Amino acid sequence: MIEPAARHPAGAPDPRAGSYDVVIVGAGPAGLFAALELARGRGLKIAIIDGGDRVEQRKCALRAHAGRCAGCNPCNTLYGVGGAGAFSAGTVNLRPDVGGDLHELVGDWDEAMKLIEYVDRTLVEFGAPDNVREPDMELVSKLSALAARVNARIIPVRQRVMGTEGAAGVVDSMVRRLEGSGVVIMDRTWALEVNREQNGLFKVKTSRGVLHARALLLSPGRGGSAWLLDQLRKLGAAVTFGPVDIGVRVEVPYHVMRPLTDAVHDPKIVIYTSKYDDKVRTFCTNPRGFVIKEVYMDGTVGVNGETYLKRKSENTNFAFLVTLRLKDPMENAVEYGRSIARLATKLGGGKPLIQRLYDLERGQRSTWDRIRRSNISPTLKDVTPGDISLALPHRIVEDLLEGLKRLDELAPGVASPQTLIYAPEIKYYSVRPVVDKSMMTTVPGLFVAGDGAGLSRGFNVAAATGVLAARGILHYLDST
Ligand SMILES: Cc1cc2nc3c(=O)[nH]c(=O)nc-3n(C[C@H](O)[C@H](O)[C@H](O)COP(=O)(O)OP(=O)(O)OC[C@H]3O[C@@H](n4cnc5c(N)ncnc54)[C@H](O)[C@@H]3O)c2cc1C
């Protein structure tokens, strides 16, 4: 992995580098919610650092998507103030077991639910639109009966839909509130290295100066999980590895997914395959949305999806992911995922791969000519038609093909030969530091939160772990 600093060389020294009570690395949902909680009236000196741009600069990512911005930073999707969530589909799952397993982290369902409601109220306080989609329980129960026949499960979930534009507005107002209460936000500032000094203070070496802190929260998101692992190992924190999700993004005509998206806006379907008994699931469904390209700091590419409140496509896309857990001797599933991403990136010449399902099933590569024969016009054009089975392990391809066939029973047409498949879509949240209920690692004063620490897989739980970490930090500072 290329360190952030190598791609983003040192900037001008920032005079605000100095001593703080709390330093937060990463201004995604986890970091921002932690900062808001910490800033509630204690007079603490708080700094948040983020390697990416501020929201105003990142907004060009929205225009780039429409093809009107040639020169903007492709890293904007994942990196920058607001985090990966700032330009996400903005669907906030109002359940603790979707987007992570918050109930397991706090050890109680009701407590976890209260925390999700608290996150949701905070979003509304900062301008999230009054747009909660209730699951249609009549449709859900009909689908559940169908799903049971193909050994699939549908999870009904209430969702607040902010849309990409709405999410950016919420982040904007959070940043204004934080700066208004004296929190220092250092954008374009990469944390390079973290150490603990003999006096007990944490020393954070950044691309724009050195910061010291009594307590440190690391919330660098999926894009920073490899960096996080290095730091945790150096600081002596105990780390375990969780599973990794590897798969593709599927794009179909909007009407094909309607049986599912009419029941639940972003339906969560879980399938166990008959051949390998592997878990395959839908994730981040974007009705009438767009497929987008992700660029990681190490230069690898991947795909994701977005929905806008106003701009609509004719298609629906969703992630289709296989969950794999590795053991003995290779436990580091992040590294496994990265090696697949590197291979896929090479095969695609630096772009994600696209393939018609027809071609994938027949073992032939797609070409633009073959893609054009599909009745679906791809919403992401910056891709290379190719053969996904050369990039993803055979077991994963088999799981995905079987899963699509089963999903087709619930949404006929999903496994049509014309369906478009983009790869790779990999979720790097398998680094899992050992934490207590306040998100403190085995190193006193060192806290973690969000996707990078494997504690969440979505906006809702990332934000909730940020709140938990902030409460833990307040307790820690009071007791030291
Ligand atoms: C396109 C897209 C669509 C999505 N749609 C949804 C959705 O609809 N609903 C949902 O629930 N979830 C969605 N997600 C997932 C959701 O956005 C994440 O779960 C959430 O953002 C994780 O929050 P986080 O704070 O843990 O990390 P992130 O949001 O990834 O934020 C981490 C921040 O840390 C910074 N950083 C990393 N390393 C360093 C370093 N060394 N120094 C300084 N800064 C660093 C990064 O720049 C980044 O801003 C989507 C994600 C993407 C990419």
PDBQT file of the ligand as one rigid body, heavy atoms in Angstrom, charges set to zero:
ROOT
HETATM    1  C1  LIG A 501     -20.262   5.938  -2.981  1.00  0.00    +0.000 C 
HETATM    2  C2  LIG A 501     -20.659   5.429  -1.628  1.00  0.00    +0.000 A 
HETATM    3  C3  LIG A 501     -22.007   5.248  -1.331  1.00  0.00    +0.000 A 
HETATM    4  C4  LIG A 501     -22.413   4.843  -0.056  1.00  0.00    +0.000 A 
HETATM    5  N1  LIG A 501     -23.743   4.796   0.238  1.00  0.00    +0.000 NA
HETATM    6  C5  LIG A 501     -24.141   4.535   1.502  1.00  0.00    +0.000 A 
HETATM    7  C6  LIG A 501     -25.511   4.622   1.891  1.00  0.00    +0.000 A 
HETATM    8  O1  LIG A 501     -26.370   4.970   1.101  1.00  0.00    +0.000 OA
HETATM    9  N2  LIG A 501     -25.851   4.325   3.176  1.00  0.00    +0.000 N 
HETATM   10  C7  LIG A 501     -24.919   3.955   4.108  1.00  0.00    +0.000 A 
HETATM   11  O2  LIG A 501     -25.283   3.689   5.261  1.00  0.00    +0.000 OA
HETATM   12  N3  LIG A 501     -23.608   3.889   3.778  1.00  0.00    +0.000 NA
HETATM   13  C8  LIG A 501     -23.200   4.171   2.507  1.00  0.00    +0.000 A 
HETATM   14  N4  LIG A 501     -21.876   4.126   2.171  1.00  0.00    +0.000 N 
HETATM   15  C9  LIG A 501     -20.927   3.756   3.222  1.00  0.00    +0.000 C 
HETATM   16  C10 LIG A 501     -20.706   4.901   4.193  1.00  0.00    +0.000 C 
HETATM   17  O3  LIG A 501     -20.466   6.070   3.487  1.00  0.00    +0.000 OA
HETATM   18  C11 LIG A 501     -19.584   4.529   5.130  1.00  0.00    +0.000 C 
HETATM   19  O4  LIG A 501     -20.007   3.402   5.865  1.00  0.00    +0.000 OA
HETATM   20  C12 LIG A 501     -19.204   5.641   6.096  1.00  0.00    +0.000 C 
HETATM   21  O5  LIG A 501     -18.839   6.798   5.407  1.00  0.00    +0.000 OA
HETATM   22  C13 LIG A 501     -18.053   5.204   6.999  1.00  0.00    +0.000 C 
HETATM   23  O6  LIG A 501     -17.729   6.257   7.833  1.00  0.00    +0.000 OA
HETATM   24  P1  LIG A 501     -16.286   6.406   8.492  1.00  0.00    +0.000 P 
HETATM   25  O7  LIG A 501     -16.317   7.684   9.246  1.00  0.00    +0.000 OA
HETATM   26  O8  LIG A 501     -15.947   5.162   9.199  1.00  0.00    +0.000 OA
HETATM   27  O9  LIG A 501     -15.250   6.489   7.292  1.00  0.00    +0.000 OA
HETATM   28  P2  LIG A 501     -15.175   7.417   5.985  1.00  0.00    +0.000 P 
HETATM   29  O10 LIG A 501     -16.509   7.988   5.673  1.00  0.00    +0.000 OA
HETATM   30  O11 LIG A 501     -14.504   6.607   4.965  1.00  0.00    +0.000 OA
HETATM   31  O12 LIG A 501     -14.237   8.620   6.435  1.00  0.00    +0.000 OA
HETATM   32  C14 LIG A 501     -12.877   8.423   6.727  1.00  0.00    +0.000 C 
HETATM   33  C15 LIG A 501     -12.126   9.718   6.471  1.00  0.00    +0.000 C 
HETATM   34  O13 LIG A 501     -10.781   9.547   6.926  1.00  0.00    +0.000 OA
HETATM   35  C16 LIG A 501      -9.903  10.211   6.037  1.00  0.00    +0.000 C 
HETATM   36  N5  LIG A 501      -8.587   9.570   6.138  1.00  0.00    +0.000 N 
HETATM   37  C17 LIG A 501      -8.269   8.283   5.837  1.00  0.00    +0.000 A 
HETATM   38  N6  LIG A 501      -6.968   8.052   6.124  1.00  0.00    +0.000 NA
HETATM   39  C18 LIG A 501      -6.455   9.221   6.611  1.00  0.00    +0.000 A 
HETATM   40  C19 LIG A 501      -5.179   9.628   7.084  1.00  0.00    +0.000 A 
HETATM   41  N7  LIG A 501      -4.144   8.791   7.142  1.00  0.00    +0.000 N 
HETATM   42  N8  LIG A 501      -5.019  10.919   7.473  1.00  0.00    +0.000 NA
HETATM   43  C20 LIG A 501      -6.046  11.802   7.426  1.00  0.00    +0.000 A 
HETATM   44  N9  LIG A 501      -7.286  11.466   6.993  1.00  0.00    +0.000 NA
HETATM   45  C21 LIG A 501      -7.481  10.189   6.606  1.00  0.00    +0.000 A 
HETATM   46  C22 LIG A 501     -10.541  10.072   4.673  1.00  0.00    +0.000 C 
HETATM   47  O14 LIG A 501     -10.157  11.146   3.836  1.00  0.00    +0.000 OA
HETATM   48  C23 LIG A 501     -12.041  10.097   5.009  1.00  0.00    +0.000 C 
HETATM   49  O15 LIG A 501     -12.584  11.389   4.842  1.00  0.00    +0.000 OA
HETATM   50  C24 LIG A 501     -21.438   4.532   0.923  1.00  0.00    +0.000 A 
HETATM   51  C25 LIG A 501     -20.086   4.667   0.618  1.00  0.00    +0.000 A 
HETATM   52  C26 LIG A 501     -19.689   5.118  -0.631  1.00  0.00    +0.000 A 
HETATM   53  C27 LIG A 501     -18.232   5.264  -0.928  1.00  0.00    +0.000 C 
ENDROOT
TORSDOF 0
